[in-house]
Every structure is written in structure tokens, then in C-alpha cells.
Amino acid sequence: SVTTTSELPDISPRQQAALEYIRLHGRITSANYVQITEGKITQRTAQNDLSKLEKMGLLRQVGSKRATYYVLVSDNFR
């Protein structure tokens, strides 16, 4: 069965928005994430949220330092 993000525990509406952004654009950076929250979060919070989603197995980190971006791990979430 296909898992939808709404069935996943521990995902905030903000993180849900990040996953939606990746579905539309293929990837997200912490700077993109700050933009989609309209600046309501800091760069550090963005990085922490994305890192949490990675630890949950939803995202894969590509690159490092300033060139880091995240992609979906699985097509189940498309």
C-alpha cells in the first residue's frame, strides 16, 4: 500500500509543507524551507527539521555544507 504523509506520525504541518515542496520541485534546501515558511523559522531550525525528516527515512541528503539539498527517498511519497 502507498503511504501518505498524513499517515506518518511526528510530522509537523511545517515539515509536511517541505515534503510537498519537494514533490513539486524535486528537491529542497534549508534556504527554500525558510522561504516557504515565509521566514517564520531560522536557517538552523530549517536544517534541524530537514535532518529529522532524513533520520525518519523520508529524505536523503545530497551534498554537504552550503551545497546541501534534500530529495525524497522513495517514490511512495509522490
ROSE-4610 file (N, C-alpha, C; in Angstrom, 1 decimal, always signed):
// ROSE-4610
residu = [S/S/S/V/V/V/T/T/T/T/T/T/T/T/T/S/S/S/E/E/E/L/L/L/P/P/P/D/D/D/I/I/I/S/S/S/P/P/P/R/R/R/Q/Q/Q/Q/Q/Q/A/A/A/A/A/A/L/L/L/E/E/E/Y/Y/Y/I/I/I/R/R/R/L/L/L/H/H/H/G/G/G/R/R/R/I/I/I/T/T/T/S/S/S/A/A/A/N/N/N/Y/Y/Y/V/V/V/Q/Q/Q/I/I/I/T/T/T/E/E/E/G/G/G/K/K/K/I/I/I/T/T/T/Q/Q/Q/R/R/R/T/T/T/A/A/A/Q/Q/Q/N/N/N/D/D/D/L/L/L/S/S/S/K/K/K/L/L/L/E/E/E/K/K/K/M/M/M/G/G/G/L/L/L/L/L/L/R/R/R/Q/Q/Q/V/V/V/G/G/G/S/S/S/K/K/K/R/R/R/A/A/A/T/T/T/Y/Y/Y/Y/Y/Y/V/V/V/L/L/L/V/V/V/S/S/S/D/D/D/N/N/N/F/F/F/R/R/R]
num = [1/1/1/2/2/2/3/3/3/4/4/4/5/5/5/6/6/6/7/7/7/8/8/8/9/9/9/10/10/10/11/11/11/12/12/12/13/13/13/14/14/14/15/15/15/16/16/16/17/17/17/18/18/18/19/19/19/20/20/20/21/21/21/22/22/22/23/23/23/24/24/24/25/25/25/26/26/26/27/27/27/28/28/28/29/29/29/30/30/30/31/31/31/32/32/32/33/33/33/34/34/34/35/35/35/36/36/36/37/37/37/38/38/38/39/39/39/40/40/40/41/41/41/42/42/42/43/43/43/44/44/44/45/45/45/46/46/46/47/47/47/48/48/48/49/49/49/50/50/50/51/51/51/52/52/52/53/53/53/54/54/54/55/55/55/56/56/56/57/57/57/58/58/58/59/59/59/60/60/60/61/61/61/62/62/62/63/63/63/64/64/64/65/65/65/66/66/66/67/67/67/68/68/68/69/69/69/70/70/70/71/71/71/72/72/72/73/73/73/74/74/74/75/75/75/76/76/76/77/77/77/78/78/78]
x = [+0.8/+0.0/+0.9/+0.4/+1.1/+0.9/+2.0/+1.9/+1.7/+0.8/+0.7/+1.3/+1.8/+2.5/+1.5/+0.2/-0.7/-0.8/-0.4/-0.4/+0.8/+1.8/+3.0/+3.0/+3.4/+3.4/+4.5/+4.4/+5.5/+6.0/+5.1/+5.5/+4.6/+5.3/+4.6/+4.0/+3.0/+2.5/+3.6/+4.6/+5.7/+6.5/+6.8/+7.6/+6.7/+5.4/+4.5/+4.7/+4.7/+4.9/+6.2/+7.3/+8.6/+8.5/+7.8/+7.6/+6.8/+5.8/+5.0/+5.9/+6.7/+7.7/+8.6/+9.1/+10.0/+9.2/+8.0/+7.1/+7.0/+6.9/+6.7/+8.0/+9.1/+10.3/+11.5/+11.2/+12.3/+13.3/+13.5/+14.5/+14.2/+14.8/+14.7/+16.0/+16.3/+17.4/+16.9/+17.7/+17.2/+16.8/+17.4/+17.0/+15.6/+15.3/+14.0/+13.0/+13.3/+12.4/+12.1/+13.1/+12.9/+11.9/+12.1/+11.2/+9.8/+9.6/+8.2/+7.5/+8.3/+7.6/+7.5/+7.8/+7.8/+8.6/+9.8/+10.7/+10.4/+9.4/+9.0/+10.0/+10.9/+11.9/+13.3/+14.2/+15.6/+16.2/+17.4/+18.1/+18.4/+18.8/+19.1/+17.9/+16.8/+15.5/+15.2/+15.4/+15.2/+16.1/+17.4/+18.3/+17.9/+17.5/+17.1/+15.9/+14.9/+13.7/+14.0/+14.8/+15.2/+16.0/+16.9/+17.7/+16.8/+15.8/+14.8/+14.1/+13.7/+13.0/+13.9/+15.2/+16.2/+16.3/+16.4/+16.5/+15.3/+14.2/+12.9/+12.9/+13.9/+13.9/+13.1/+12.7/+11.8/+12.7/+13.8/+14.6/+16.0/+16.7/+18.1/+18.9/+19.9/+20.8/+21.7/+21.8/+22.8/+23.7/+25.0/+26.0/+26.3/+27.1/+27.4/+27.6/+27.6/+27.8/+26.8/+27.3/+26.3/+25.6/+26.2/+25.6/+24.6/+24.3/+23.4/+21.9/+21.3/+19.9/+19.3/+18.0/+17.4/+16.4/+16.3/+15.4/+14.6/+13.5/+12.7/+13.4/+13.3/+14.0/+13.2/+11.9/+11.1/+10.0/+9.7/+8.5/+7.2/+7.2/+5.9/+5.3/+6.1/+5.6/+5.2/+5.2/+4.9/+3.4]
y = [-1.2/+0.0/+1.3/+2.3/+3.5/+4.3/+4.8/+5.6/+7.0/+7.7/+9.1/+9.8/+11.0/+11.7/+12.0/+12.1/+12.3/+11.2/+10.0/+8.8/+8.7/+9.5/+9.4/+10.2/+9.6/+10.3/+11.3/+12.3/+13.2/+14.1/+14.3/+15.3/+16.6/+17.7/+18.9/+19.4/+20.3/+20.9/+21.6/+22.1/+22.8/+21.8/+20.6/+19.6/+19.0/+18.9/+18.5/+19.4/+20.7/+21.7/+21.5/+21.1/+20.8/+19.6/+18.6/+17.4/+17.7/+18.5/+19.0/+19.8/+20.6/+21.4/+20.5/+19.4/+18.5/+17.8/+17.4/+16.7/+17.6/+18.9/+19.8/+20.1/+20.3/+20.8/+19.8/+18.6/+17.6/+17.6/+18.8/+18.9/+20.1/+20.2/+21.4/+21.7/+22.9/+23.4/+24.0/+24.2/+24.8/+26.3/+26.9/+28.3/+28.3/+27.3/+27.1/+27.0/+26.2/+25.9/+27.1/+27.9/+29.2/+30.1/+30.1/+30.9/+30.4/+29.0/+28.6/+28.8/+29.0/+29.3/+30.8/+31.5/+33.0/+33.6/+33.0/+33.5/+33.3/+32.4/+32.2/+31.3/+30.7/+29.8/+30.3/+30.0/+30.3/+29.2/+29.6/+28.6/+27.4/+27.6/+26.4/+25.5/+26.1/+25.3/+24.6/+25.2/+24.5/+23.3/+23.5/+22.4/+21.3/+21.6/+20.6/+19.8/+20.5/+19.9/+18.9/+19.4/+18.5/+17.3/+17.6/+16.5/+15.4/+15.9/+15.0/+14.1/+14.8/+14.0/+13.0/+13.4/+12.4/+11.2/+11.5/+10.4/+9.5/+10.1/+9.3/+8.4/+8.6/+7.8/+8.4/+9.6/+10.2/+10.9/+11.6/+12.3/+11.8/+12.1/+11.7/+13.0/+13.2/+14.4/+14.2/+15.2/+15.2/+16.4/+16.2/+17.3/+17.6/+18.6/+18.9/+20.4/+20.9/+22.3/+23.1/+24.2/+25.1/+24.6/+23.5/+22.9/+21.8/+21.6/+20.6/+20.8/+19.8/+19.8/+18.4/+18.3/+17.0/+16.6/+15.3/+14.7/+13.6/+13.2/+12.2/+10.9/+10.0/+8.7/+7.8/+7.9/+6.8/+7.5/+6.8/+7.2/+7.0/+6.3/+6.1/+7.4/+8.5/+9.7/+10.7/+10.2/+11.1/+11.2]
z = [+0.0/+0.0/+0.0/-0.6/-0.6/+0.6/+1.2/+2.5/+2.1/+2.7/+2.5/+3.7/+3.5/+4.6/+5.8/+5.5/+6.5/+7.5/+7.1/+8.0/+8.8/+8.6/+9.3/+10.6/+11.7/+13.0/+13.0/+13.9/+14.3/+13.1/+12.2/+11.1/+11.4/+11.5/+11.8/+10.4/+10.5/+9.3/+8.5/+9.2/+8.5/+7.7/+8.3/+7.7/+6.5/+6.7/+5.6/+4.4/+4.7/+3.6/+2.9/+3.6/+3.0/+2.1/+2.5/+1.7/+0.4/+0.6/-0.6/-1.6/-1.1/-1.9/-2.7/-2.0/-2.7/-3.8/-3.5/-4.6/-5.8/-5.6/-6.7/-7.4/-6.7/-7.2/-7.3/-6.7/-6.8/-5.7/-5.1/-4.0/-3.2/-2.0/-1.2/-0.5/-0.3/+0.5/+1.8/+2.8/+4.0/+3.7/+2.8/+2.4/+1.7/+0.9/+0.3/+1.4/+2.4/+3.5/+4.3/+4.6/+5.3/+4.4/+3.1/+2.2/+2.3/+2.2/+2.2/+3.6/+4.6/+5.9/+6.1/+5.0/+5.0/+6.1/+6.3/+7.2/+8.7/+9.0/+10.4/+11.1/+10.4/+11.1/+10.7/+11.5/+11.2/+10.3/+9.7/+8.9/+9.8/+11.0/+11.9/+12.1/+12.3/+12.5/+11.2/+10.1/+8.8/+8.7/+9.0/+8.9/+9.8/+11.1/+12.1/+11.6/+11.1/+10.6/+9.4/+8.5/+7.3/+7.8/+8.7/+9.3/+10.0/+10.7/+11.3/+10.3/+9.2/+8.2/+7.5/+7.4/+6.9/+7.9/+9.2/+10.2/+10.2/+9.8/+9.8/+8.5/+7.6/+6.4/+5.3/+5.4/+4.3/+3.3/+3.7/+2.8/+2.8/+1.7/+1.6/+1.3/+2.1/+2.0/+0.8/+0.0/-1.1/-1.0/-1.1/-1.0/+0.5/+0.7/+2.1/+2.2/+3.5/+3.8/+3.0/+2.4/+1.7/+0.5/+0.0/-1.3/-0.9/+0.3/+0.7/+0.2/-0.3/-0.5/-0.2/-0.2/+0.2/-0.9/-1.1/-2.0/-1.3/-1.9/-1.3/-1.5/-0.5/-0.5/-1.5/-1.4/-2.1/-2.9/-4.0/-4.8/-4.2/-3.0/-2.3/-1.9/-1.8/-1.3/-2.4/-3.7/-4.8/-5.0]
